[in-house]
């Protein structure tokens, strides 16, 4: 396994996006696919419905070619459809992934909106356990435990320095005390878990390695818009931690520490990407207060 750190997709030169429709048509021809309509919900690249030569539906996902696409493909191939959507074919040099079509494909976030937050957290815990395994040998994936550098570099006024410094201290302690790294999704949250039959499976991994609790802890602060509008979000976050501790047989202090540190990281990422960062910052503050 090559532990490197593919750059995250950030706002920048977007010329490559203009070529996506033509690239989708070329790949569909090369792979014998019937190209359907573009699917909504993707913030990066292009996602289209397609049909294979035998008539079975699939999903063609196109992103910026290179290391990030290779990391996604490596992670999905390692999971072999267990806990995550199955990878059918990949060409990272063209940023192309052919994926299994999940039915009905409803996001886990819909359970939160329907007042079934505990059920959603149980499902999320089960998915994170299904994904847990050693990193694939020889794959180039991100080193999630090195993402603390983004926190250290942030001096934006929207990030409370006290939260930044506490997150850095906890992050370093957590990394030092971590066991052997696991293969991680890297961005596991309620929008990246879809219904498949009577179960749930993850989509859109970053493809990373790190502490086994990183993925479930990452979801504690999601969906951020849902938590930000919840009148008793501190109580809800506390309950979520309890559900995960029970389902994962995890140490609560360690899980809460990761949840706080990752909420700070997401604040930084939102600032970098030009998105609203206040929701994550507020959740980080509540986690800091409740676990102090």
Secondary structure, 3 states (H helix, E strand, C coil): CEEECCCCCCCCCCHHHHCHHHHHHHHHHHHCCEEEEECCCCCCCEEEEEECCCCCEEEEEECCCCHHHHHHHHHHHHHCCCCECCEEEEEHHHCEEEEECCCEEEECHHHHHCCCHHHHHHHHHHHHHHHCCECCCCCEEEEHHHCHHHHHHCCCCCCCHHHHHHHHHHHHHHHHCCCCCEEECCCCCHHHEEEECCEEEECCCCCEEECCCHHHHHHHHCCHHHHHCCCCHHHHHHHHHHHHHHHHCCCHHHHHHHHHHHHHHHHHHHHHHCCCCHHHHHHHHHHHHHHC
